Amino acid sequence: MAESFFATLKTEFYYRRVWPTRDRATREVGAWIEGRYNRRRRHSSIGDVSPVTFELQYSSQTAEVQLAA
């Protein structure tokens, strides 16, 4: 799984840019991970949906179960 993450990071983000400083690269990589990879990118481990979509679906299902009870 880690290999897949780093391959995605390199091909979708890192290799496409040039940064003036190492600090700037570190900040922008962190922002990409939090803003794109963790929240919007589809993940095969949760049914090929984004974490945001998964949470919305889960919340909706949980609410339906609670209403039915």
VEXDREN-2710 file (C-alpha; in Angstrom, 1 decimal):
% VEXDREN-2710
k/r/px/py/pz
1/MET/0.0/0.0/0.0
2/ALA/2.8/2.4/0.8
3/GLU/4.4/1.7/-2.6
4/SER/1.1/2.6/-4.3
5/PHE/0.9/5.9/-2.3
6/PHE/4.5/7.0/-3.2
7/ALA/4.0/6.0/-6.9
8/THR/0.9/8.2/-7.0
9/LEU/2.6/11.1/-5.2
10/LYS/5.5/11.0/-7.6
11/THR/3.6/10.7/-10.8
12/GLU/0.6/13.0/-10.0
13/PHE/2.4/15.7/-8.1
14/TYR/6.1/15.6/-7.5
15/TYR/7.6/15.1/-10.9
16/ARG/5.4/17.8/-12.5
17/ARG/6.8/20.7/-10.5
18/VAL/10.0/22.5/-9.6
19/TRP/10.3/24.3/-6.2
20/PRO/12.7/27.1/-5.3
21/THR/13.4/25.6/-1.9
22/ARG/13.2/22.3/0.0
23/ASP/10.9/23.9/2.6
24/ARG/8.4/25.0/-0.1
25/ALA/8.4/21.5/-1.6
26/THR/7.7/20.0/1.9
27/ARG/4.8/22.4/2.5
28/GLU/3.3/21.8/-0.9
29/VAL/3.6/18.0/-0.7
30/GLY/1.9/18.1/2.7
31/ALA/-0.9/20.3/1.3
32/TRP/-1.4/17.9/-1.7
33/ILE/-1.6/14.9/0.6
34/GLU/-4.2/16.6/2.9
35/GLY/-6.2/18.4/0.1
36/ARG/-6.1/15.9/-2.8
37/TYR/-5.0/12.5/-1.8
38/ASN/-6.6/12.0/1.5
39/ARG/-9.9/13.7/0.8
40/ARG/-10.8/13.6/-2.9
41/ARG/-8.9/10.8/-4.5
42/ARG/-10.7/7.5/-4.9
43/HIS/-9.4/4.7/-2.7
44/SER/-9.8/1.0/-3.6
45/SER/-9.9/0.0/0.0
46/ILE/-13.2/1.8/0.5
47/GLY/-15.0/0.8/-2.7
48/ASP/-13.3/3.1/-5.2
49/VAL/-14.9/6.2/-3.8
50/SER/-13.3/9.3/-2.2
51/PRO/-13.1/9.4/1.6
52/VAL/-15.6/12.3/1.6
53/THR/-18.1/10.3/-0.5
54/PHE/-17.6/7.3/1.7
55/GLU/-18.3/9.3/4.8
56/LEU/-21.4/10.8/3.3
57/GLN/-22.7/7.4/2.3
58/TYR/-21.9/5.9/5.7
59/SER/-23.6/8.7/7.5
60/SER/-26.7/8.4/5.3
61/GLN/-26.9/4.7/5.9
62/THR/-26.4/5.1/9.7
63/ALA/-29.1/7.8/9.8
64/GLU/-31.5/5.4/7.9
65/VAL/-30.8/2.6/10.4
66/GLN/-31.4/4.9/13.4
67/LEU/-34.7/6.2/11.9
68/ALA/-35.8/2.6/11.3
69/ALA/-35.1/1.6/14.9
END
